[in-house]
């Protein structure tokens, strides 16, 4: 086979139309071989050229579709941080596609399982029959003039979904496409997302991931996918049209279809660790290529890994090549795959340069100066499992955050806990206490009630305890995250009174989420009462327990329509998606404050009221003529004025509606005591009395005389 020295950049396998350049970084390797596979035959090509610790070779005869891997030789010295083992075939960290999944066997481990020396021993058996192979990919794709929607942050509404789970049972998707990238591009799915009104889908991990051995052996799987092994490769199990590079084109086709519908694509990415696990994990990729460069090791004994994620390892954000891997991966998904943003799993881990979380760590500095990545949506899950890892509110400008404080406060309020009023006021208005002092805007707060990790919305109001027995861990996994109020039953019930109470709580949560300042994130299926039967940790459940049951969309049509109505309110009225924080004072020529808080008796909240533990009800007036914003043409933004009532008390309360200029009146927009949005005009004069049902919320619009 002909070969030439090739180039050290770009890393990975790059086909140029005539041949393929292969480049692999390894700082401490003694020898690197490129292994080509044809059927059951393996041919290894020594990579003699090395430039700046990158091994490279150019093969003019290699075309797209070629399967390959690497064998890397060097010291096997775990106590020194080195775990080289030529017997173990390795995945390319820059592989653009991986053909297949792991077949678990002891041969995949660099040490001899069962040996008295544990991972200090060395296993000499070949792992290639059990490891999937990398694929040389042709990146050519006709985007047909597709352009990203570029939805402004303050107009964004995120919909978190799982690629497989969303369409696996969808009756409108052809059976052969269900559970795939192509399934998400199906007309029935696009039509549903458009009719619902979301502006972005946030896909749970689509990087190639590892199904943990202990799960597979128990008949389970890593369904969520938070166990990446290929940061450039689309997960192969979501491909419908082939696995030898076709998954790349299929993913691009999905993005193109969503963009044409005006819907952005945000990826949930897991750069904090890899699927190789702890020192007792398999040797699949990074560990065998250069363990001490890619992973954070314990200084006192480099046999072991620093673990800030609870998964066994953490990537080494101090090493420039590990940083390069992440940055190259992010740019690839933006430039080549056209995604619109990223949600970073356990993002605090990425900021750890020594041990503490460094708010301005190298990773964030590099992103901020990058001309590509700095221009897309960046979302942090602002915590990890290490000491000091909870960092809500502490990420830099340009970043939005999953606001865990919002979730917890809103849940406590609707449960009926006292002492929540002051904190709730911040959460409803964009969490200025967390973001304003650092120059960030309300849209730095990604507001959510539920997410993939935890109960669905229906289960949140239906279960007092988690029911994770199907995970085969004696219900010890997951956290007791339910804060629902005692509605008289645990789980399914036929009692109409209990069902009515649960339905109202779902409406309360949805209304709160979609009317709060910030960026709302809706968990797929919550809009029609999806249930996981009380399991709040379905990470290993690739079955009907996790897949969306689309029959519920018809059974709970009222809830679906109510959610759609709320989304249209969000999209139509800029008062619910302000670009700047409220000031709580008169703005410009307006004769009213931009935001006013009321007690049920119609008087404004006092300092003492905010500190009273018994206060469980609030009213807030949002002045639409005092937004103090301008549009792209420089015109002042105006909107309707609204009055929002929230009664978190366990009993009904009478609210006095605010004074309105004569002869204006208040029009009831919705009341969560009912499923239906009012079909007929329901007007209340200024200072009228309105009885708010126990644990309910209602919205009023100021109706001016000219509108009658």
Secondary structure, 3 states (H helix, E strand, C coil): CCCECCCCCCCEEEECCCCEEEEEECCCCCEEEEEEEECCEEEEEECCEEECCEEEEEECCCCCCCEEEEEEECCEEHHHCEECCCCCCECCCCCCCEECCCCCCHHHCCCCCCCCCHHHCCCCCCCHHHCCEEECCCCCCCCCCCCCCCCCHHHCCEEEECHHHHHCCCCCCCHHHCCCHHHHCCHHHHHHHHHHCCCEEEECCCEEECCCHHHHCCCCCCCCCCCEEEEEEECHHHCCCCCCCHHHHHHHHHHHHHHHCCCEEEEEECCCCCCCCCCCCCCCCHHHHHHHHHECECCCCCCCECCCCCCCCCECCCCHHHHHHHHHHHHHHHHCCCCCEEEECCHHHHHECCCCECCCCHHHHHHHHCCCHHHCEEEECCCCCCCCCCCCCCCCCCEEEECHHHHHHHHHHHHCCCCCHHHHHHHHECCHHHHHHHCCCHHHEEECCCCCCCCCHHHHCCCCCCCCHHHCCCCCCCCCCCCCCCCCCCCCCCCHHHHHHHHHHHHHHHHHHHHCECEEEEECCHHHCCCCCCCCCHHHCCCCCCCCCCHHHHHCHHHHHHHHHHHHHHHHCHHHCCCCCCCCCECCCCCCECEEEECCCCCECCHHHHHCCCCCEEEEEECHHHCCCECCCCCECCCCCEEEEEECCCCCEEEECCCCCCCCEEEEEEECCCCCCCCCCCEEECCCEEEECCCEEEEEEEECHHHC
